[in-house]
Amino acid sequence: MAQNGLESWVVDALYLLRDDQRNHVMKSPLNLDHTTNLNGIITSRIKEVVPVDQRLQIFVTLNGLAQGVVDRLSTLTPDQHEKVMESTL
């Protein structure tokens, strides 16, 4: 279910941020007049303020990944982590 036009996983991701990070993501008013992808705006703002290792933890949590997958992810580089998360965060 969407909240304020956001998909539920984006709302969940916002709740997994620290307060200061969430405030940064939400500080600028959203200009919804010319926007068709509010989820994209929010995830882009998350990428600006949240380090890749924390975003990977959020990705793991949101997707309920098994420990074996998490172990495999730990062997990848930060650039590879970005590619894995590309479809979400």
The 8 nearest C-alpha neighbors of each residue, nearest first, counted from 0:
[[1, 7, 6, 2, 5, 4, 8, 3],
 [0, 2, 6, 5, 7, 4, 3, 10],
 [1, 3, 5, 4, 0, 6, 7, 10],
 [4, 2, 5, 1, 6, 37, 10, 7],
 [3, 5, 2, 1, 6, 37, 38, 36],
 [6, 4, 1, 2, 3, 38, 9, 7],
 [5, 7, 1, 9, 8, 0, 10, 4],
 [6, 8, 10, 1, 9, 0, 11, 5],
 [9, 7, 11, 10, 6, 12, 61, 5],
 [10, 8, 12, 11, 7, 6, 5, 13],
 [9, 11, 7, 13, 12, 8, 14, 5],
 [12, 10, 8, 14, 9, 13, 7, 15],
 [13, 11, 9, 15, 10, 14, 8, 57],
 [14, 12, 10, 15, 11, 16, 21, 9],
 [13, 15, 11, 12, 16, 10, 21, 17],
 [16, 14, 12, 13, 11, 17, 57, 21],
 [17, 15, 13, 14, 21, 20, 18, 12],
 [16, 18, 20, 19, 21, 15, 14, 22],
 [17, 19, 21, 20, 22, 16, 23, 14],
 [18, 20, 22, 21, 17, 23, 16, 24],
 [21, 19, 23, 17, 22, 18, 16, 24],
 [22, 20, 24, 18, 23, 19, 16, 25],
 [23, 21, 19, 25, 20, 24, 26, 18],
 [22, 24, 20, 26, 21, 25, 19, 48],
 [25, 23, 21, 44, 22, 26, 45, 20],
 [24, 26, 22, 23, 27, 21, 28, 41],
 [27, 25, 23, 22, 24, 28, 21, 29],
 [28, 26, 25, 29, 24, 23, 30, 22],
 [27, 29, 30, 26, 25, 31, 24, 23],
 [28, 30, 31, 27, 25, 37, 40, 32],
 [29, 31, 32, 28, 33, 34, 27, 37],
 [30, 32, 34, 33, 29, 37, 35, 28],
 [33, 31, 30, 34, 35, 29, 37, 36],
 [34, 32, 31, 35, 30, 36, 29, 37],
 [35, 33, 31, 36, 32, 37, 30, 40],
 [34, 36, 37, 33, 31, 32, 38, 39],
 [37, 35, 39, 38, 34, 40, 5, 4],
 [36, 38, 40, 39, 35, 41, 34, 5],
 [39, 37, 41, 36, 40, 5, 42, 9],
 [38, 40, 42, 36, 37, 41, 43, 44],
 [41, 39, 37, 43, 38, 42, 44, 36],
 [40, 42, 44, 38, 43, 39, 45, 37],
 [43, 41, 45, 39, 44, 40, 88, 38],
 [42, 44, 46, 40, 45, 41, 39, 47],
 [43, 45, 47, 41, 24, 42, 46, 40],
 [44, 46, 42, 43, 47, 48, 49, 24],
 [47, 45, 43, 44, 49, 48, 42, 88],
 [48, 46, 44, 45, 49, 43, 50, 24],
 [47, 49, 45, 46, 20, 50, 44, 23],
 [48, 50, 46, 45, 47, 54, 53, 51],
 [51, 49, 53, 52, 54, 48, 46, 47],
 [50, 52, 54, 53, 55, 49, 77, 81],
 [53, 51, 55, 54, 50, 56, 77, 80],
 [54, 52, 56, 55, 51, 50, 57, 49],
 [55, 53, 57, 51, 56, 52, 58, 50],
 [54, 56, 58, 52, 53, 57, 51, 59],
 [57, 55, 53, 59, 54, 58, 60, 52],
 [56, 58, 54, 60, 55, 59, 61, 53],
 [59, 57, 55, 61, 56, 60, 54, 62],
 [60, 58, 56, 64, 62, 57, 61, 63],
 [61, 59, 57, 63, 58, 62, 56, 64],
 [62, 60, 58, 59, 63, 57, 8, 12],
 [61, 63, 59, 64, 60, 58, 57, 65],
 [64, 62, 60, 61, 59, 65, 58, 66],
 [63, 65, 59, 62, 68, 66, 69, 60],
 [64, 66, 68, 67, 69, 63, 59, 70],
 [67, 65, 69, 68, 70, 64, 71, 63],
 [68, 66, 70, 69, 65, 71, 64, 72],
 [67, 69, 71, 70, 66, 65, 72, 64],
 [68, 70, 66, 72, 71, 67, 73, 65],
 [71, 69, 67, 73, 68, 72, 66, 74],
 [70, 72, 68, 73, 69, 74, 67, 75],
 [73, 71, 69, 74, 70, 75, 68, 80],
 [72, 74, 70, 71, 75, 69, 76, 68],
 [73, 75, 72, 71, 76, 70, 69, 79],
 [76, 74, 72, 73, 79, 80, 77, 71],
 [75, 77, 79, 78, 80, 74, 73, 72],
 [76, 78, 80, 79, 81, 75, 51, 52],
 [79, 77, 81, 80, 76, 82, 75, 83],
 [78, 80, 82, 76, 81, 77, 75, 83],
 [79, 81, 77, 83, 78, 82, 84, 76],
 [80, 82, 78, 84, 79, 83, 85, 77],
 [83, 81, 85, 79, 80, 84, 78, 86],
 [82, 84, 80, 81, 85, 79, 86, 87],
 [85, 83, 81, 88, 82, 87, 86, 80],
 [86, 84, 82, 87, 83, 81, 88, 80],
 [85, 87, 84, 88, 83, 82, 81, 58],
 [88, 86, 84, 85, 58, 42, 83, 9],
 [87, 84, 42, 85, 86, 54, 58, 46]]
